[in-house]
C-alpha cells in the first residue's frame, strides 16, 4: 500500500488487485461521531460519490472508472498524470486555451445533467493523454438548483484567483465562453453568480 494523499475526509492510496494497480479512496472514521452513525454516514457518502462519478461519465465527462464500492472505500482506476493546478502555469498559450475549453465543456456537462461537483478547483482536474479528467466528487450532489451551479463556478473562480492569478482573466473568459455555449441555463447561472459575488464583497467590508 502506497499512500498518495491524506486529507481531512479520506486517505487515497495505491493497491494491487488481481495484478493491477488501483486507487483506493477510504473515508476516515470521525472519532466524535457514534461508531454506527459514523459508518452509516461514510458508507452513504461513498455510495453517493460513486453514483455521481458514474452519472458524470455517462454525461460525457471524463472521470476515473469506478471498479467497486466496498462500504467506505471506492476502488478506482489510477490515472497518474498531472493536475491542472501543477501544470497550467507552465503551458504555452495554445495548450492553455485547449485546457480552458475542456474545463468549460466538462462543467457544462456536469450542470446540464443535474449535478454539481462541489469542489471545482484545478487540483481536482487531471490531464492524461490530452484528456481532462474531473476527480473527487466527494462534495458533489445531484441538483438542478441554479444557486448550487453558481456556487460551483464561484469556487472555480476563487481557485483560479489563488493559484493561477497571472492567467485569471484569460482563463475565466475562455472557460465561461465555452460554458455559455454548452449549457442552456448559463445566463441564469451567471446572474446568480453576480449576486453571490456581491454578497461576498459586502461581507468582506
Beta strands, then each sheet from edge to edge (+ up, - down):
strand 1: 2-6
strand 2: 10-17
strand 3: 20-27
strand 4: 66-70
strand 5: 73-77
strand 6: 82-83
strand 7: 115-116
strand 8: 125-128
strand 9: 131-134
strand 10: 141-142
sheet 1: 1+ 2- 3+ 5- 4+
sheet 2: 6+ 8- 9+
sheet 3: 7+ 10-
end
